[in-house]
Amino acid sequence: MNTMLIVFLKEVKENLRDRRTMMSALLFSPLIGPLFLVMIMNVVITRELNKADQPLKVPVIGAEYAPNLISALKQQGFVPQPGIANPEKAVRDMDADVVLRIPKDFGDSWRKGQASQVEMIYDSSQRDTGSSVERLKGMLQLYTREQGAMRLVARGLSPTMMAPVSIDERDQSTPQSRSGQLFAILPYFIVLAIFIGGMYLSIDLTAGERERQSLEPLFANPVPRWQVLLGKLGAICVFSSTSLLICLLGFNVFGRLIPAEKLGMTMNFGPSFVLQVLVMMIPLVILFASLQTLVAAFAKSYREAQTYLSMLMLIPAVPSVMLSVLPVKVADWMYAVPLLGQQVGITQLLHGDSISGSQLATVIAVGLLVAFLVTLVTAQVYRSERLAISA
């Protein structure tokens, strides 16, 4: 056990002096997620809120054919702009979010009591046009309902005849569950903090030492190889755990800067969230440390190991993409799948749902079992004499 402690303290001290490892493990990897998410969300939310508060400026073609319609829309915050010669090209070139075109026969159809048609010209593939299109559509629908009701009253009929079915919407979402949908990518940043937090250290302690030819004198000592391995894994786990903790604290601090409450959402990155995520992630810390060391053991140089682990970094993205894109219904069996179970658990916490004791125990038990098996494989590789040979 003294060998494990000596190797552990040696590797921790040496890498604390390595500026590259410190920057990647304790600054870049844990804080890139919170900072990136906060900046993006602030820009998106602020932009949408500003557009919602401002008058809706829309080019109108043929405004003179429907003065009453234009007047009614102005009361809802509509500001008509001069018409455009080629509205289709304007929306494709993003010169306008949406263009309203009123045909010449609008007035004739109106006076005859027929349906008067207007055209909304927009490009739904443009990301920034959605709110403007929905606002204009809502204005037109409101005007349509009001005028339809007035026509029925003029004929001595009840306006309720227009709506034979009344829809009572009961949204079961909560402010926190809506925020969970907005932050579906957050679990990936947490997993990424663990992965990058220990990646450079695991490369340096195996492929790096192999390239520097310092593994051979280390293995020449009369000590069990597994003790040397556990000492190195312990150092990697310390850096990964520290990176994870900094990442969670970053979300706790920077998350308060996101104006989610203006969208009717609430976020909870408090102590309870941090503690539960830390407990769930312990198996992943050990698993990633063993897996990264195993992969690095097959590389003969630092750069080669970095290439292998960079490709391995794509694996944690699979569950996050699946959970954020596909309508996945959470099931108990998911907690028994390493990596997927952790990300499902974090997603549940973001939605404001609780994780049962059995689900948490499943995540930890299965994760530790898989981490133990990978560690056994890594220990077997460490027993090979070829590991110390760089050429």
N, C-alpha and C positions, 0 to 999 in steps of 0.2 A: 504493500500500500504506500510505502514511502516513495517508491519509484513513481507511482501515479502522481503523487502530490508534487514531487520535484519536477516532473515533466510539465504538469499543469501550470505551476508557478513560473517556470522558465518561459513557456510559450506565451503566457499572459503578459509578463513583463516585457519580453522582446517585442511583442506586437503593440503594446502601448506606446512604444517608442517609434513605431512605424506610422508615419504621417498618412500614408495612403490608406492603410487599414483603418485607422481612426476616422478618417474623413468618410470612407465608404460605409463602415459598420455603424458608426455612432452619429453621423450627421446626414449624409446623402440618403442612404436607404431608409432610415426611419422617418425623415421629415419630408421627403419628396412627395409622398402620398397626401399627407394633410395639407401641405402648401399648394400642391397642384389642384386638389379637389376644392379647397377654399377659393382659390383664384377663379377657377372655372365657374363654380356655382355663383360666386358674387357677380361676375360679369353677366352670366345668363339671367339670373334673377333680377338684378338691377336694370338690365336692358328691357326685360319684359314688363317690369313694373313701370318704368318710365314711359314705355309705349302705351301701356294701358291708361296712364294718367293724362297723356297728351291728347289733344283733339286728333281725330282720324282724318288725315289729308288724303283724298283720293281724286285722281283725275276723272272727270265726268265728260263723256261724249253724248251730246244731245240733251244737256240739262234744260234747255228751253222748252223741251217737249213735255216735261213733267215738273212744273214749278212747285206744285203742292207737295210732291214727293220730296223734292230737294229741301223744301222748307221744313218738313217734318223730320227729315234726317238731321238737319242742322240743330234741331232741338235736342238731339241725342249726342251731340259732340262731333258731328260730321262737318268737315270743311271741304267743299268742292273746289277742285283745282281745274285749270284750263284743260281742255281735251287734248289728246295725243293722236297724231296722224296714224301711227302704226302701233296700236296697243299691244298686239301679240309680241312684237319685237321688244317693246319696252319692258314687259314683265320678264321675258327671257334674259334680257341684258341687265335685269335688276335695277332699272331706272324707276320702276314703280312696283309696289307690292301687289296692288290690285287696281284694276281699271273698271269703272262702271259705265256701261253703254246703254243708252235709252233709245229705242227705235222711234221713227217718225210717227208711226201709227199708235203710239202709246195712248195719246189723248182720245183718239177715235174708239179704241177698244174700251177705254175707261167709261166713256159716255154711253156706250152701248151695254154696259154692265158685264162685259166679257173680261176674261183674264188678260191683263196687260203684262207683257213680258219685258224683263230687263236682263242684261247680261253682265255677269261678273267674270272678268278676264284675269286669270292669275296662273302662276306656275307652282303647283304643289310640291315640286321637287326642290324648290328654294326653301332653305331652312328658316329664313327670317320672315317669311310672309304669312305664316300660320295665324298669328294673333290678329293681324290686320284683316285677313280674310274672314275669320270667325266674328270679329267685331262688326264688319259690314254686313255679314249674313244675318247676324242677330238683329241689327237695326232694321233691315228689310223685312225680316219675319215679324218683328213687332209692328211695323207699319201695316203689313198685310193683315195681321189679326185684327188690328183696330179698324181698318177700313172694311174688312169683311163683316165685323160685328155691326158697324154702322149701316151697311147695306141691308142686313137682316132686320134691324130695328126699323128702318125706313119702310120695310114691307110688312111691318107688324109681327115679325117673328122674333123669337128669343135667340140671343147670341149663343146660348148653350147648345143650340142645334148644330153648330159648327164643330162641337167637340162631343160626340156621343160617348167617348171613353175618356174618363179623367185619370190622369197618371199621377200617382202620389209616389215620388221618389224617396227611398229610404236608404241612403248611403251608409253602409256599415263600417266604412273606414274611419280611422281615428287620425288626429293630427300626426301622431308618431308613425303610424303605418304608412301614411302618405309620404313622409320623409324617408322611410325605409325603401320605398320604391325609387325615390330620387337618388339615393346613395347605394344602389345595388352593386356598384363596382368597388365599394369600400373594402369588403373582405379581401379582395385581391391585393390591395395595397398593404394590408396587414400581413398577409402571407409573404408578399414580396420583401417586406422589411426583415422578416426572419431569414429568408433565403439569401439576400444580399448581405445581411449582417454577418453571416458566417462564411460566405463564399470565398472571399479573398484570403481569409485565415486558413480555411481548409485546403485551398490551393497551395499556399505557401508552406504549410506544415507537411505536405506530402510531395506534390510534384515539385515545389520550389526547393525543398531540401534534397530531393532526388537529383535535381539539376545541379545544385551546389555541391553534391556528393557528400552531404553531411549525414545522410541516413545510415551509411555503411558503418562509420565509427559508433553511431548510436546503437545500432543493432549488434555490434560486437560486444557490448556489455553483457555480462551474465545475468540478465533480467528477462522475465517473460515478456514476449512481444505484446500480449494483450494489455499489460499494464501501461506500456508506452502508448498504445492506441487509446486507452481510456483517458490517459492524461491529456492527450491531444484533443480528443472529443470533448472533454470537460472544458478546455479553453475555448473551443469553437462555440459550445453551448452558452458560455458566459457572454460572449460577444453577441450571439443571436438573441439571447434573452434581453440583453440591454437594449439592443436595437428595437425589439418588439415593445418594450416598456416605453421607450422614447416616442415611438410611433403612436401608441395609444394616448400618451399624455399630449402629444401634438394634436390629435383629433379632439381631445378634451378642451384644449386651449383655443386652437384655431377654429374649431367648430362653432364657437360662440360668435365669430365674426360673420357667419352666414345669416342673412336676414330671412331665415326660413319661416318665421312667424308671420311675415307679410303675405305668405302664400297659404296661410292656415295650417302650417306644419310645425311640429316640435321635434327636437332631437335630444337624445339622452346619451351623452358620452361620459356620464358621471362615474363615480367610484365603483358602483355595482357592475356597470358595463365593462370597465377596465378589468376588474377582478375576474369576472366570468370568462372573458376572452383569454386572459393570461392562463387560467386553469385549462381551458380547452386547447391552448396552443403548446403546452408543455410537450406532449408527444411529438408534435411537428418539429419542435426545436431539436429534439434528439434524432428524429428520423432524418431531417435534412442534414444534420451534422454528419451522420453515418453515411448517408447516400452521397453527399458531396465528397467525403473522404474516399469512398469506394471508387467513384468516377475518377477522381484526381489520381488515384493509385495506378490507373491504366495509362496515364499520360507521362511522357518522358521529359516534358518541359513545362514551365509555368504558362507559357502562351497556349500550348496545346490543351492543358487542363482548363484554361479560361474559355477556350472555344467550346469544349464539351459541356461545361456547366452553363454557359450562355444559352445553349440549345435546350438544356434541361430546365431552364427558367421558364420556358413556355408551358410546361405541364401545369403549374399552379393556375394558369389563366383559364384552363378548360372549364373547371367547375364554375368560375365566376361568370364567364360568358354564357354558359348554359343557364345559370340561375337568373341572369339579367335579361336574357332574350326569350327563352322558352317559358311557357306557363307551367312550371314544375310544381306539382303538389307535394308538399313535404310529407315524407313517410318515415317511420321509425328505422327502416333498414338503411336509410341514408347516413344515419349517425354511425353505422358500423363500417363505413367506407372512409379510410384515411383521406384527409384533405377535403373531400366532399362533406364529411360530417362537420368539420370545423367551419366551413363556409356556410353551410346550412344553418348551423347554430348562430353564427354572427348575424346572418340575415334575419333570423327569428327575433333576435334581440333588437335589431334595428327597427323591426315592425312593432315593437312593444310587447311581443309575446314572451312568455317565460319558457325556460328549458327545464324539463323535469329531471329529477335526480337520476332516473334510469337512463335517460338520453345522455346526460353528462357523463355518467359512469361508462356508458358504451363508447363514447368518443375517446375517453381517456384510456380505457382498457384495450380496445382494439388498436389504437394508435401506438401505445407502448409495446404491444405485442409485435406489431410490424416493425417498429424501430429496433426492438431486440433482435428480430430475425435478420434485419439488414446489418446490424452491428456484428452478428455472428459471421455473416458472409465477409464483411470487411476485415474482421479479425483473421479469418482464414487466408485472405489475400496478404495480410501483413506478415503471415508466417513464411511467405515465399521469399527466398533469397534474391530472386530477380528484382524485387521491389527496390533494393538498394543500388541496383545498377542503372546508371543514367544512359548509357550507350546501348 
